[in-house]
Amino acid sequence: MKQVIDLQQIRIKKDTHEPVLEGLPVLFGDFDKNALEEAVRIKEKHGGKVTVLSVGSSKLRETVLEALAIGADEAYVVIDIACEGSDTIASATTLAAAVRKIASYDLILVGEGSTDNYSSQIGSRLAELLGIPQVTYVRELTVDGETVTAVRDIENTLEVVKAGIPMLISVTSEINKPRRAALAQILRASRKPLTVWALKDLGIDPNTVGRAASNIQVVSNLAPEQERKKVIYDGDLDEATGKLVDALRKEGALP
């Protein structure tokens, strides 16, 4: 699960049109919550254990409590300042090292993409590094013993795939509706096992991750300019509505 900035809290600087990111609250992305919800449902139906794994800032200790409250049994978090600014290669490498250290798993579930940059690369890179099969963009999932049946959403059609465990699955938002944790679950979450690792615990050289080691350089991050036309349509409701619809059609916003 990826820790991301709360996008609803972002404000734009009037002079530079750049997003203001400093000091914003962080949370887990929506697709990550879909993956967690599906993992909890599988556990409720078939048994097993749900382990949350994440790499993030020092606030991750607090963020991961939400996942534990929703139904995860334990959590492993990698907190290291050297990870800041890591690209998808470094992030996947860090996650793969953590998975190997955890050692035992049947299914790895991830969101189809992150809420912030939506590269959709982490899942595929992680599966490749671990040497396990992957099924992406899954909107329906059924587990029967050691066989998984997945329905993939590939734009204009659906594809049914069967594969054996261990494997990695990336899920879409259509797969479920994540639950909200009850107060009692939130209170119990802090008593569940939480292991914190640094890069040295995973045997990763800090110089191989982070912004300095990234092959990607962000040269600009500007929000698009938006200007309102401030047009007011007078008259009664039907007349004003008709004028508005005509104007929207001229702009190409309506068919």
C-alpha positions in Angstrom: 0.0 0.0 0.0 1.3 3.4 -1.0 1.3 6.4 1.2 0.2 9.5 -0.8 -0.7 13.1 -0.2 -4.4 13.8 0.4 -5.2 15.2 -3.1 -8.3 16.9 -1.8 -6.1 19.2 0.3 -3.9 20.5 -2.5 -4.0 24.2 -3.2 -2.4 26.0 -6.1 -0.1 29.0 -5.9 -1.6 31.9 -7.8 1.7 33.3 -9.1 3.4 30.1 -10.3 0.4 27.7 -10.6 2.4 25.1 -8.7 0.7 22.8 -6.2 1.5 23.4 -2.6 2.5 20.0 -1.1 4.3 20.9 2.1 2.6 20.0 5.4 -0.3 18.1 3.7 -1.8 15.1 5.4 -1.0 11.6 4.0 -3.1 8.5 3.6 -3.3 5.3 1.6 -4.5 5.6 -2.0 -8.0 4.5 -3.1 -6.8 1.6 -5.2 -4.6 0.4 -2.4 -7.7 0.2 -0.2 -9.5 -1.9 -2.8 -6.5 -4.3 -2.7 -6.7 -4.5 1.1 -10.5 -4.9 1.1 -10.2 -7.8 -1.3 -7.4 -9.4 0.8 -9.6 -9.2 3.9 -12.6 -10.7 2.0 -10.4 -13.6 0.9 -9.3 -14.2 4.5 -12.8 -14.0 5.8 -13.9 -16.7 3.3 -10.9 -19.0 3.2 -8.8 -18.2 6.3 -5.2 -17.1 6.3 -3.4 -13.9 7.3 -3.3 -10.4 5.7 0.0 -8.6 5.9 0.3 -5.0 4.9 3.6 -3.8 3.4 4.4 -0.2 2.7 7.3 2.2 2.1 6.9 5.8 3.2 7.6 8.7 5.5 7.8 8.8 9.3 4.0 9.3 9.3 3.6 5.8 8.0 3.3 4.5 11.6 0.1 6.3 11.9 -1.2 5.8 8.4 -0.8 2.0 8.6 -3.1 1.9 11.6 -6.1 2.4 9.3 -5.1 -0.7 7.3 -4.8 -2.7 10.5 -8.2 -1.4 11.7 -9.9 -2.4 8.4 -8.8 -6.0 8.8 -5.1 -6.6 8.2 -3.5 -8.8 10.8 0.0 -7.3 10.8 2.1 -4.7 9.0 5.6 -4.2 7.9 6.7 -0.6 7.0 10.0 0.6 5.6 10.8 4.1 6.8 14.1 5.6 5.6 14.8 9.2 4.5 17.0 7.8 1.7 13.8 6.5 0.0 12.4 10.0 -0.6 12.0 10.6 -4.3 12.5 7.0 -5.4 11.4 6.1 -8.9 9.4 3.0 -9.6 12.5 0.8 -10.1 13.9 1.7 -6.6 10.5 1.4 -5.0 9.8 -2.0 -6.5 13.3 -3.2 -5.5 12.7 -2.1 -1.9 9.3 -3.8 -1.8 10.8 -7.0 -3.3 13.5 -7.1 -0.6 10.9 -6.6 2.1 8.7 -9.4 0.6 11.7 -11.8 0.6 12.4 -10.9 4.2 8.8 -11.6 5.2 9.3 -14.9 3.2 5.9 -16.6 3.3 3.0 -15.6 1.0 0.4 -16.9 -1.4 -1.1 -13.8 -3.0 0.3 -10.3 -3.3 -2.4 -7.8 -4.0 -1.8 -4.2 -5.2 -3.8 -1.4 -6.6 -3.8 -0.9 -10.4 -2.0 2.4 -9.9 -1.3 5.0 -7.2 -3.6 7.9 -6.6 -0.9 10.5 -7.2 1.2 9.7 -10.3 -0.7 6.5 -11.5 2.3 5.0 -13.3 0.9 1.4 -12.9 4.4 0.0 -12.8 5.0 -1.1 -9.3 3.0 -4.3 -9.4 4.5 -5.5 -12.6 8.0 -4.7 -11.6 7.5 -6.4 -8.2 6.2 -9.6 -9.8 9.2 -9.6 -12.2 11.7 -9.2 -9.4 10.1 -11.9 -7.3 9.8 -14.2 -10.3 6.1 -14.9 -9.9 3.2 -14.6 -12.4 0.9 -11.6 -12.4 -2.6 -10.7 -13.5 -3.3 -7.0 -13.9 -6.5 -4.8 -13.9 -8.6 -7.4 -12.1 -12.2 -6.5 -11.3 -13.4 -9.9 -10.1 -11.4 -12.5 -8.2 -12.2 -16.0 -7.0 -9.9 -18.3 -5.0 -10.3 -22.1 -5.1 -7.6 -23.9 -3.3 -4.3 -23.0 -5.1 -6.1 -21.8 -8.2 -7.1 -18.2 -8.8 -9.7 -17.1 -11.4 -9.5 -13.4 -12.3 -11.6 -11.3 -14.6 -9.4 -8.6 -16.2 -10.7 -5.3 -17.5 -8.9 -4.6 -20.8 -10.8 -1.5 -21.9 -13.3 -2.7 -24.5 -13.6 -6.3 -23.3 -13.2 -8.6 -20.3 -10.7 -11.5 -20.1 -10.9 -14.5 -17.7 -7.5 -15.8 -16.5 -6.7 -18.8 -14.3 -3.4 -19.2 -12.6 -1.8 -20.9 -9.6 -0.3 -19.4 -6.5 2.0 -17.8 -5.6 1.1 -14.8 -7.8 0.6 -11.1 -7.9 -2.7 -9.4 -8.7 -3.4 -5.7 -9.4 -7.0 -4.7 -8.8 -9.3 -2.0 -10.2 -11.8 0.1 -8.2 -14.7 -2.0 -9.6 -13.6 -5.1 -7.6 -15.2 -4.0 -4.4 -16.2 -1.1 -2.1 -13.7 -0.7 0.8 -15.2 -0.9 4.2 -14.9 1.7 7.0 -13.3 0.6 10.2 -15.5 0.6 13.3 -14.4 2.5 16.4 -13.6 -0.7 18.3 -11.4 -1.9 15.4 -9.5 1.4 15.3 -8.8 1.1 19.0 -7.6 -2.5 18.6 -5.4 -1.7 15.6 -2.6 -0.2 17.7 -2.2 -3.6 19.5 -1.6 -5.5 16.2 2.0 -6.5 15.2 3.8 -3.6 13.5 7.4 -4.1 12.3 9.5 -1.1 11.2 12.5 -1.6 8.9 15.2 0.7 7.5 17.0 0.1 4.2 19.9 -1.4 6.1 17.6 -4.1 7.5 16.8 -5.1 3.9 20.4 -5.1 2.8 19.8 -2.2 0.4 22.5 0.5 -0.3 20.9 3.9 0.3 22.8 5.3 -2.7 20.7 3.0 -5.0 17.4 4.5 -4.1 16.0 8.0 -3.7 15.9 11.1 -5.9 19.6 11.1 -6.6 19.6 7.5 -8.0 16.5 8.0 -10.1 16.6 8.0 -13.9 13.6 10.3 -13.9 13.9 14.1 -13.3 10.8 16.2 -12.8 11.5 19.5 -14.4 8.1 21.0 -14.0 4.9 20.3 -12.1 2.3 22.9 -12.9 -1.4 22.8 -12.5 -3.4 23.8 -15.6 -4.7 27.3 -15.6 -8.5 27.5 -15.2 -10.4 30.6 -16.0 -14.2 31.1 -15.5 -16.1 33.0 -18.2 -18.4 34.4 -15.5 -21.5 34.3 -17.9 -24.9 34.8 -16.2 -28.1 33.7 -17.9 -31.1 35.8 -17.0 -34.8 35.0 -17.3 -37.0 32.3 -15.7 -35.7 28.8 -15.0 -36.7 27.3 -18.3 -35.3 30.2 -20.3 -32.0 30.3 -18.4 -31.6 26.6 -18.6 -32.2 26.6 -22.4 -29.6 29.3 -22.8 -27.1 27.4 -20.7 -27.6 24.2 -22.7 -27.2 26.0 -26.0 -23.9 27.6 -24.8 -22.6 24.2 -23.6 -23.4 22.7 -27.0 -21.5 25.5 -28.8 -18.5 24.8 -26.5 -18.7 21.1 -27.4 -19.4 20.1 -23.8 -22.8 18.6 -24.8 -23.7 16.5 -27.8 
